[in-house]
Amino acid sequence: FIASSEAFSNPGGPLTIWDPKTNHVQEFANIIPDESVVSLAWDNGLVYGGTTIDGGGGAHLTKTTATLFIFDPKTQKVVFSTNPVPDARGVNDLIAANGKVYGFAGKNFFVFDIATRKIVKSTASPFSGTPYNSVALGPDGLIWGLAVEGIFTIDPKTDALTLVAKAPEPITGGFVLIGRDIYYSSNSAIYKFHMPEEGLAK
């Protein structure tokens, strides 16, 4: 499942499904009209997608708020959609864990309950920004992610969002998680962060 923005001057962007076994490709254009699909998560046979209202460079914007949607690959239809944060231009860093989908929308961190299909938490993010799609479930059961200021965790048991390590310089891109090591970039420099073997200090 591939998220993408449109080409220059065009609004919207498709959700694409590629089967590497057969090389068959399906493209679902304008799955949310005039919004580009930029972040994806997977849980129990359903795709959870986040959009941005920005299209290709120079595109004329027609929307004011980005969308969180659920796509069913079996029926190939969007079965649910909502705007998690009013006036947020994008929904980013989606990840599913413990019956919830976590993400960032605009200046907010939010939690979406999969069973009830409701936003159960939405708070102002303590970060100035997050690089696109830089979150993963770590070997300790915590969600690890990147913010401009440093490395954060989300505890799926409590939904707590915590900055656990400040970066020596602003984080501009990422990310790779290998074992307990996180690799990311700050402009032209590459950094590695090693998760504490004994767990995070309380």
Order of alpha helices (4+ residues) and beta strands (2+ residues): beta-beta-beta-beta-beta-beta-beta-beta-beta-beta-beta-beta-beta-beta-beta-beta-beta-beta
